[in-house]
Amino acid sequence: MVIQENLLLQRVQPDGQGGIQLLYKVNQYGVSAISRPQEEIFMIHWEVDVIKYHNQPNIAFEPCHTTELASRPLRFNNDKSLNEFLEKAFKYFAELETLEQLLPESRDTTRKSEIGR
């Protein structure tokens, strides 16, 4: 069974090819995990993308391949390996949000010091 923590939405894969999509969210980042129907049970797997959500009232996001977690879509052959990745990703997203909050403050400090010159 796949982790339910931080699960924002579970839906039928919207591209019309069948399967299920799980959308996870921690702050502005998340994970899209897709499992499509397969002919044989041993072929079942999860296609995973790190995503960044847009600040909109509806659920809107785009793939984010600029994190240290993944520079491309990933593939996990079972729920256990997906769960291990999700646990690491949730911690990473929480830390990333903290770091991003620090950046505007450091930019404001730089601007203030430039203005004072």
LOGUMAR-191526 format. One record per residue: residue in one letter; x, y, z of N, C-alpha, C in turn; residue number from 1. Coordinates in pm, 1 decimal, padded with zeros to 6 digits. Layout:
N
+------+----------+----------+----------+----------+----------+----------+----------+----------+----------+-----+
: rest :   n_east :  n_north :     n_up :  ca_east : ca_north :    ca_up :   c_east :  c_north :     c_up :  nr :
+------+----------+----------+----------+----------+----------+----------+----------+----------+----------+-----+
:    A :        X :        Y :        Z :        X :        Y :        Z :        X :        Y :        Z : NUM :
...
+------+----------+----------+----------+----------+----------+----------+----------+----------+----------+-----+
# end
This chain:
117
+------+----------+----------+----------+----------+----------+----------+----------+----------+----------+-----+
: rest :   n_east :  n_north :     n_up :  ca_east : ca_north :    ca_up :   c_east :  c_north :     c_up :  nr :
+------+----------+----------+----------+----------+----------+----------+----------+----------+----------+-----+
:    M :  00083.5 : -00118.4 :  00000.0 :  00000.0 :  00000.0 :  00000.0 :  00088.1 :  00124.9 :  00000.0 :   1 :
:    V :  00044.7 :  00223.6 : -00071.5 :  00121.8 :  00347.3 : -00087.3 :  00088.9 :  00444.2 :  00026.6 :   2 :
:    I :  00187.8 :  00523.2 :  00066.1 :  00172.8 :  00623.3 :  00172.5 :  00056.3 :  00718.0 :  00142.2 :   3 :
:    Q : -00023.2 :  00748.4 :  00245.5 : -00135.2 :  00841.2 :  00232.3 : -00101.2 :  00981.5 :  00284.2 :   4 :
:    E :  00006.9 :  00992.0 :  00359.7 :  00051.3 :  01120.3 :  00413.6 :  00079.0 :  01218.1 :  00299.6 :   5 :
:    N :  00030.9 :  01341.3 :  00313.1 :  00049.3 :  01448.4 :  00214.8 : -00017.8 :  01419.5 :  00080.8 :   6 :
:    L : -00108.8 :  01322.0 :  00076.6 : -00181.7 :  01291.3 : -00047.3 : -00287.0 :  01398.8 : -00069.6 :   7 :
:    L : -00273.1 :  01473.7 : -00177.2 : -00365.6 :  01581.5 : -00209.7 : -00483.8 :  01529.9 : -00290.7 :   8 :
:    L : -00456.1 :  01440.3 : -00386.4 : -00560.7 :  01394.8 : -00477.2 : -00526.5 :  01257.8 : -00533.3 :   9 :
:    Q : -00627.5 :  01173.4 : -00542.8 : -00615.2 :  01043.7 : -00610.1 : -00722.2 :  01043.6 : -00718.6 :  10 :
:    R : -00681.0 :  01021.1 : -00843.9 : -00776.1 :  01029.1 : -00954.0 : -00736.8 :  00934.8 : -01067.2 :  11 :
:    V : -00831.4 :  00917.0 : -01158.4 : -00802.0 :  00842.9 : -01280.2 : -00704.4 :  00927.1 : -01361.3 :  12 :
:    Q : -00604.1 :  00863.4 : -01418.4 : -00502.9 :  00935.7 : -01496.3 : -00572.7 :  01019.2 : -01603.0 :  13 :
:    P : -00554.5 :  01151.7 : -01603.9 : -00630.5 :  01240.6 : -01692.5 : -00593.1 :  01235.8 : -01841.0 :  14 :
:    D : -00487.7 :  01165.2 : -01880.2 : -00450.2 :  01164.9 : -02021.2 : -00532.5 :  01067.2 : -02105.4 :  15 :
:    G : -00624.8 :  00994.0 : -02041.8 : -00713.2 :  00905.4 : -02116.1 : -00657.8 :  00767.2 : -02145.3 :  16 :
:    Q : -00536.1 :  00738.8 : -02100.2 : -00474.4 :  00608.5 : -02125.7 : -00502.2 :  00508.8 : -02013.9 :  17 :
:    G : -00580.1 :  00548.6 : -01915.5 : -00612.9 :  00461.1 : -01804.1 : -00508.0 :  00467.0 : -01695.9 :  18 :
:    G : -00540.3 :  00406.5 : -01585.1 : -00448.8 :  00404.4 : -01472.6 : -00492.0 :  00501.4 : -01364.6 :  19 :
:    I : -00408.2 :  00513.0 : -01263.4 : -00437.0 :  00597.5 : -01148.5 : -00323.0 :  00696.2 : -01128.9 :  20 :
:    Q : -00358.0 :  00816.2 : -01084.6 : -00256.8 :  00918.0 : -01054.3 : -00274.6 :  00960.6 : -00909.4 :  21 :
:    L : -00165.7 :  00963.4 : -00836.9 : -00162.2 :  01013.9 : -00700.3 : -00083.5 :  01143.5 : -00700.1 :  22 :
:    L : -00140.9 :  01247.9 : -00642.8 : -00072.5 :  01376.7 : -00632.6 : -00045.5 :  01406.3 : -00485.6 :  23 :
:    Y :  00081.3 :  01422.3 : -00453.5 :  00123.8 :  01455.9 : -00317.9 :  00168.6 :  01601.1 : -00317.3 :  24 :
:    K :  00153.7 :  01666.9 : -00199.8 :  00194.7 :  01807.7 : -00191.6 :  00251.9 :  01837.3 : -00054.4 :  25 :
:    V :  00368.9 :  01903.4 : -00054.2 :  00430.7 :  01957.7 :  00065.5 :  00472.9 :  02099.0 :  00028.3 :  26 :
:    N :  00404.6 :  02197.5 :  00085.0 :  00426.4 :  02337.5 :  00051.5 :  00400.1 :  02358.4 : -00097.9 :  27 :
:    Q :  00495.2 :  02406.9 : -00174.4 :  00473.1 :  02432.0 : -00317.6 :  00525.6 :  02319.4 : -00407.0 :  28 :
:    Y :  00582.1 :  02216.5 : -00347.7 :  00637.4 :  02105.3 : -00425.3 :  00558.1 :  01977.9 : -00400.2 :  29 :
:    G :  00579.3 :  01880.5 : -00485.4 :  00509.6 :  01754.6 : -00466.4 :  00559.4 :  01647.4 : -00560.2 :  30 :
:    V :  00481.8 :  01539.9 : -00563.7 :  00514.0 :  01423.7 : -00645.9 :  00387.8 :  01379.0 : -00716.8 :  31 :
:    S :  00401.7 :  01351.0 : -00844.9 :  00295.7 :  01288.7 : -00922.8 :  00338.7 :  01144.9 : -00947.6 :  32 :
:    A :  00257.1 :  01049.1 : -00901.5 :  00287.4 :  00906.8 : -00920.3 :  00175.3 :  00844.7 : -01003.2 :  33 :
:    I :  00211.6 :  00781.9 : -01113.5 :  00113.3 :  00724.1 : -01206.1 :  00140.2 :  00574.7 : -01221.0 :  34 :
:    S :  00034.2 :  00496.5 : -01210.6 :  00041.7 :  00352.7 : -01236.8 : -00060.1 :  00322.5 : -01346.0 :  35 :
:    R : -00010.8 :  00278.1 : -01460.4 : -00097.2 :  00248.3 : -01574.3 : -00128.7 :  00098.6 : -01579.6 :  36 :
:    P : -00239.1 :  00063.0 : -01644.3 : -00271.1 : -00079.7 : -01657.8 : -00163.8 : -00152.4 : -01738.4 :  37 :
:    Q : -00134.2 : -00275.5 : -01698.4 : -00033.6 : -00357.7 : -01765.3 : -00094.4 : -00493.9 : -01798.2 :  38 :
:    E : -00039.3 : -00559.3 : -01898.5 : -00088.9 : -00691.5 : -01936.3 : -00058.6 : -00795.9 : -01830.6 :  39 :
:    E :  00056.6 : -00787.3 : -01768.7 :  00097.6 : -00885.5 : -01668.7 :  00122.6 : -00814.7 : -01536.1 :  40 :
:    I :  00089.2 : -00879.5 : -01427.9 :  00104.0 : -00818.7 : -01296.8 :  00249.1 : -00785.2 : -01264.5 :  41 :
:    F :  00343.6 : -00864.0 : -01312.6 :  00485.3 : -00835.4 : -01284.0 :  00534.3 : -00710.6 : -01356.0 :  42 :
:    M :  00456.1 : -00657.8 : -01449.0 :  00495.6 : -00538.3 : -01523.8 :  00446.4 : -00409.2 : -01457.9 :  43 :
:    I :  00363.2 : -00422.0 : -01354.1 :  00307.3 : -00302.6 : -01288.2 :  00420.8 : -00221.5 : -01225.8 :  44 :
:    H :  00416.1 : -00089.7 : -01243.8 :  00517.8 : -00000.6 : -01188.7 :  00458.4 :  00139.0 : -01170.2 :  45 :
:    W :  00532.8 :  00225.0 : -01105.4 :  00495.1 :  00364.7 : -01083.5 :  00587.3 :  00455.6 : -01163.8 :  46 :
:    E :  00529.2 :  00548.1 : -01239.9 :  00604.1 :  00654.2 : -01307.2 :  00591.0 :  00778.1 : -01220.0 :  47 :
:    V :  00704.6 :  00834.6 : -01180.4 :  00704.4 :  00941.8 : -01081.0 :  00774.2 :  01065.5 : -01134.9 :  48 :
:    D :  00713.1 :  01180.1 : -01108.6 :  00771.7 :  01309.4 : -01143.9 :  00767.4 :  01399.8 : -01021.6 :  49 :
:    V :  00875.4 :  01473.6 : -00997.6 :  00874.2 :  01580.8 : -00899.4 :  00803.7 :  01698.1 : -00966.4 :  50 :
:    I :  00712.6 :  01762.8 : -00894.0 :  00634.1 :  01872.0 : -00952.5 :  00637.8 :  01994.6 : -00863.1 :  51 :
:    K :  00609.2 :  02109.4 : -00923.5 :  00595.7 :  02234.2 : -00848.4 :  00457.1 :  02289.6 : -00878.0 :  52 :
:    Y :  00383.7 :  02319.9 : -00770.9 :  00247.1 :  02370.6 : -00784.4 :  00248.5 :  02520.1 : -00812.1 :  53 :
:    H :  00149.7 :  02564.5 : -00888.6 :  00129.5 :  02707.0 : -00914.7 :  00039.6 :  02764.5 : -00805.5 :  54 :
:    N :  00053.0 :  02892.0 : -00779.1 : -00033.2 :  02958.2 : -00681.2 : -00165.0 :  02993.8 : -00748.0 :  55 :
:    Q : -00253.1 :  02895.6 : -00758.4 : -00384.0 :  02913.9 : -00818.8 : -00486.5 :  02840.7 : -00733.9 :  56 :
:    P : -00613.6 :  02882.7 : -00742.9 : -00716.5 :  02815.6 : -00662.3 : -00740.2 :  02670.2 : -00704.7 :  57 :
:    N : -00720.3 :  02639.3 : -00832.3 : -00734.5 :  02500.4 : -00876.4 : -00598.4 :  02430.2 : -00867.9 :  58 :
:    I : -00598.7 :  02301.0 : -00887.4 : -00474.3 :  02224.3 : -00880.4 : -00401.9 :  02236.0 : -01014.0 :  59 :
:    A : -00294.3 :  02312.2 : -01013.8 : -00213.9 :  02331.4 : -01134.9 : -00067.0 :  02314.3 : -01096.6 :  60 :
:    F :  00005.8 :  02240.7 : -01180.2 :  00146.2 :  02214.3 : -01151.5 :  00219.7 :  02187.2 : -01281.1 :  61 :
:    E :  00351.7 :  02183.8 : -01270.2 :  00436.2 :  02147.3 : -01384.5 :  00552.5 :  02062.5 : -01332.6 :  62 :
:    P :  00609.4 :  01979.1 : -01418.7 :  00725.8 :  01899.3 : -01376.4 :  00839.4 :  01991.2 : -01333.1 :  63 :
:    C :  00911.6 :  01950.1 : -01232.6 :  01023.4 :  02029.1 : -01179.9 :  01146.3 :  01939.0 : -01176.9 :  64 :
:    H :  01230.2 :  01952.2 : -01276.3 :  01349.7 :  01867.7 : -01286.5 :  01476.0 :  01942.2 : -01244.9 :  65 :
:    T :  01459.0 :  02043.4 : -01161.0 :  01574.0 :  02122.0 : -01116.3 :  01607.8 :  02096.9 : -00969.6 :  66 :
:    T :  01545.3 :  01997.0 : -00908.2 :  01575.3 :  01965.9 : -00769.0 :  01683.2 :  01858.5 : -00761.8 :  67 :
:    E :  01737.1 :  01841.1 : -00643.6 :  01837.0 :  01736.2 : -00623.5 :  01773.2 :  01597.4 : -00620.7 :  68 :
:    L :  01641.9 :  01592.0 : -00606.6 :  01572.6 :  01462.9 : -00602.2 :  01572.0 :  01392.8 : -00736.9 :  69 :
:    A :  01542.2 :  01469.2 : -00841.7 :  01528.8 :  01405.1 : -00973.0 :  01547.7 :  01507.0 : -01084.1 :  70 :
:    S :  01627.8 :  01469.7 : -01180.9 :  01647.9 :  01555.5 : -01298.0 :  01568.2 :  01503.0 : -01417.6 :  71 :
:    R :  01488.2 :  01399.2 : -01393.4 :  01405.4 :  01338.6 : -01498.4 :  01296.6 :  01255.6 : -01429.5 :  72 :
:    P :  01197.5 :  01208.8 : -01503.9 :  01097.8 :  01118.9 : -01443.8 :  01164.2 :  00990.4 : -01393.4 :  73 :
:    L :  01109.4 :  00935.3 : -01286.3 :  01164.9 :  00814.6 : -01225.0 :  01066.7 :  00698.4 : -01239.2 :  74 :
:    R :  01116.5 :  00576.6 : -01220.3 :  01032.4 :  00457.2 : -01227.2 :  01060.5 :  00370.1 : -01104.9 :  75 :
:    F :  00952.7 :  00329.2 : -01037.9 :  00963.1 :  00240.7 : -00922.8 :  00880.6 :  00116.8 : -00951.0 :  76 :
:    N :  00939.3 :  00000.0 : -00926.7 :  00874.5 : -00126.0 : -00961.6 :  00782.7 : -00182.9 : -00853.9 :  77 :
:    N :  00778.4 : -00118.5 : -00736.7 :  00686.4 : -00165.5 : -00633.0 :  00652.4 : -00051.9 : -00537.2 :  78 :
:    D :  00549.4 : -00075.1 : -00454.5 :  00504.0 :  00026.3 : -00359.8 :  00610.6 :  00058.0 : -00255.3 :  79 :
:    K :  00685.4 : -00042.2 : -00213.2 :  00786.2 : -00020.9 : -00109.8 :  00891.4 :  00080.4 : -00154.5 :  80 :
:    S :  00943.4 :  00065.8 : -00275.2 :  01045.0 :  00159.6 : -00322.6 :  00985.7 :  00298.6 : -00344.8 :  81 :
:    L :  00859.6 :  00305.6 : -00389.4 :  00793.1 :  00435.1 : -00403.8 :  00778.3 :  00500.8 : -00266.7 :  82 :
:    N :  00736.3 :  00426.1 : -00165.9 :  00720.0 :  00480.6 : -00030.9 :  00851.3 :  00534.1 :  00024.5 :  83 :
:    E :  00960.7 :  00463.2 :  00001.5 :  01091.9 :  00510.0 :  00047.2 :  01127.4 :  00642.5 : -00018.1 :  84 :
:    F :  01100.3 :  00655.1 : -00148.2 :  01126.8 :  00780.5 : -00218.5 :  01038.2 :  00892.5 : -00164.0 :  85 :
:    L :  00909.5 :  00863.8 : -00142.2 :  00817.3 :  00965.5 : -00092.1 :  00860.9 :  01018.0 :  00044.1 :  86 :
:    E :  00902.7 :  00930.7 :  00133.6 :  00948.2 :  00975.3 :  00265.3 :  01066.5 :  01070.6 :  00254.0 :  87 :
:    K :  01161.6 :  01038.8 :  00167.7 :  01276.9 :  01126.6 :  00145.3 :  01232.7 :  01257.9 :  00081.1 :  88 :
:    A :  01140.1 :  01248.6 : -00014.1 :  01093.4 :  01368.6 : -00084.6 :  01022.1 :  01463.9 :  00009.9 :  89 :
:    F :  00938.2 :  01411.9 :  00098.8 :  00865.7 :  01498.6 :  00191.9 :  00961.4 :  01576.7 :  00280.0 :  90 :
:    K :  01064.9 :  01512.9 :  00329.2 :  01165.6 :  01581.8 :  00411.0 :  01238.9 :  01687.4 :  00327.6 :  91 :
:    Y :  01274.9 :  01650.8 :  00205.7 :  01346.4 :  01742.5 :  00116.6 :  01261.0 :  01865.7 :  00086.4 :  92 :
:    F :  01132.5 :  01845.5 :  00055.8 :  01043.5 :  01958.0 :  00023.2 :  01027.9 :  02052.4 :  00142.2 :  93 :
:    A :  01019.1 :  01998.0 :  00262.3 :  01007.0 :  02081.9 :  00382.2 :  01132.4 :  02166.8 :  00400.4 :  94 :
:    E :  01249.6 :  02107.3 :  00380.8 :  01375.5 :  02181.7 :  00392.1 :  01389.0 :  02284.8 :  00280.8 :  95 :
:    L :  01347.5 :  02248.3 :  00161.0 :  01356.1 :  02338.7 :  00046.9 :  01269.8 :  02462.7 :  00068.8 :  96 :
:    E :  01151.5 :  02444.0 :  00123.9 :  01063.5 :  02557.7 :  00153.2 :  01129.7 :  02652.3 :  00253.1 :  97 :
:    T :  01192.3 :  02598.0 :  00354.0 :  01261.8 :  02679.6 :  00453.0 :  01373.2 :  02760.3 :  00387.3 :  98 :
:    L :  01451.3 :  02696.6 :  00301.0 :  01560.6 :  02766.4 :  00232.2 :  01508.3 :  02875.0 :  00139.6 :  99 :
:    E :  01400.0 :  02846.5 :  00067.8 :  01344.8 :  02946.4 : -00023.4 :  01289.9 :  03067.5 :  00051.1 : 100 :
:    Q :  01242.4 :  03047.2 :  00173.1 :  01193.3 :  03160.4 :  00252.7 :  01307.2 :  03251.0 :  00296.5 : 101 :
:    L :  01425.2 :  03195.0 :  00309.0 :  01540.8 :  03274.5 :  00348.9 :  01593.7 :  03361.1 :  00235.0 : 102 :
:    L :  01576.5 :  03318.4 :  00111.0 :  01631.3 :  03391.0 : -00003.2 :  01580.6 :  03533.2 : -00017.0 : 103 :
:    P :  01450.9 :  03560.9 : -00010.9 :  01407.2 :  03700.4 : -00024.9 :  01465.5 :  03790.7 :  00082.8 : 104 :
:    E :  01480.8 :  03739.5 :  00203.6 :  01538.8 :  03820.3 :  00311.1 :  01683.0 :  03856.2 :  00279.6 : 105 :
:    S :  01758.3 :  03761.5 :  00226.2 :  01898.4 :  03791.1 :  00193.6 :  01906.4 :  03889.7 :  00077.8 : 106 :
:    R :  01810.5 :  03883.1 : -00016.7 :  01808.2 :  03979.4 : -00127.6 :  01774.3 :  04118.6 : -00076.3 : 107 :
:    D :  01676.9 :  04128.9 :  00016.8 :  01640.7 :  04258.6 :  00073.3 :  01758.4 :  04319.0 :  00148.5 : 108 :
:    T :  01833.6 :  04237.1 :  00220.7 :  01950.8 :  04285.1 :  00293.8 :  02054.5 :  04338.6 :  00197.3 : 109 :
:    T :  02074.2 :  04269.6 :  00086.1 :  02171.5 :  04313.3 : -00015.3 :  02126.7 :  04447.1 : -00075.4 : 110 :
:    R :  01998.8 :  04458.7 : -00106.0 :  01948.4 :  04584.0 : -00164.5 :  01965.5 :  04699.2 : -00067.8 : 111 :
:    K :  01934.8 :  04676.3 :  00060.9 :  01947.2 :  04782.3 :  00159.6 :  02092.5 :  04827.6 :  00173.6 : 112 :
:    S :  02186.6 :  04731.6 :  00169.5 :  02326.1 :  04769.1 :  00182.2 :  02374.5 :  04843.6 :  00058.7 : 113 :
:    E :  02318.3 :  04812.1 : -00060.3 :  02356.2 :  04883.6 : -00182.2 :  02299.6 :  05025.0 : -00181.5 : 114 :
:    I :  02178.9 :  05040.8 : -00126.3 :  02115.3 :  05173.0 : -00120.9 :  02193.5 :  05263.4 : -00025.0 : 115 :
:    G :  02243.9 :  05206.2 :  00083.6 :  02316.6 :  05283.7 :  00183.6 :  02452.4 :  05331.4 :  00136.8 : 116 :
:    R :  02501.4 :  05278.8 :  00025.2 :  02635.2 :  05318.0 : -00022.7 :  02636.2 :  05450.2 : -00089.2 : 117 :
+------+----------+----------+----------+----------+----------+----------+----------+----------+----------+-----+
# end
